[in-house]
Amino acid sequence: MNRTIRGIFVALAIMLVVGLAIGETNDLRQRTTEPAQQSPVARPFKLKAAGQISLATGEIMFGGVATHLGLYTASGFFNPGDFSIFGTIVAANGDTLNFTAGFGIAPGGDIEATFEVTGGTGRFADAVGTATGPVALDPDFTFLIKANGDLDY
């Protein structure tokens, strides 16, 4: 009788150990196959742009180079009511950033742009950030911008 009870306990112990091992293996497999959720990380962001505003249509086109984007192109529309621009920047790989830009007069009297990033596509789907810098605006409405800030994605 003792042998039978001992045998049953040994069998139960083996089943318990094997069951725990299988459960741990399944948990490990699940943890390694599910994509990790990464929270946005603040990264320095620099944008250099050259472009032109069409007063007839309100369309703005510009391009340049920016950190995290590489060479990019951008388009948007100028809103004369609040002196702002909204549009999309297309990165070298095709990912996009949605932006709005406001303009004001800096303490030295120069025009200053403030870009607000509000999402996009690809790796920028949840991007947020701001960049601010001076604008050199010519009489023919061509412009140059150098903006610095942070981009979280």
Secondary structure, DSSP 8 states (H G I E B T S, - for coil): -HHHHHHHHHHHHHHHHHHHHHHHHHHHHHHHHS-------EEEEEEEEEEEE-TTT-EEEEEEEETTTEEEEEEEEEETTTTEEEEEEE-TTS-EEEEEEEEEE-TTS-EEEEEEEEEESGGGTT-EEEEEEEEEE-TTSEEEEEEEEEEE-
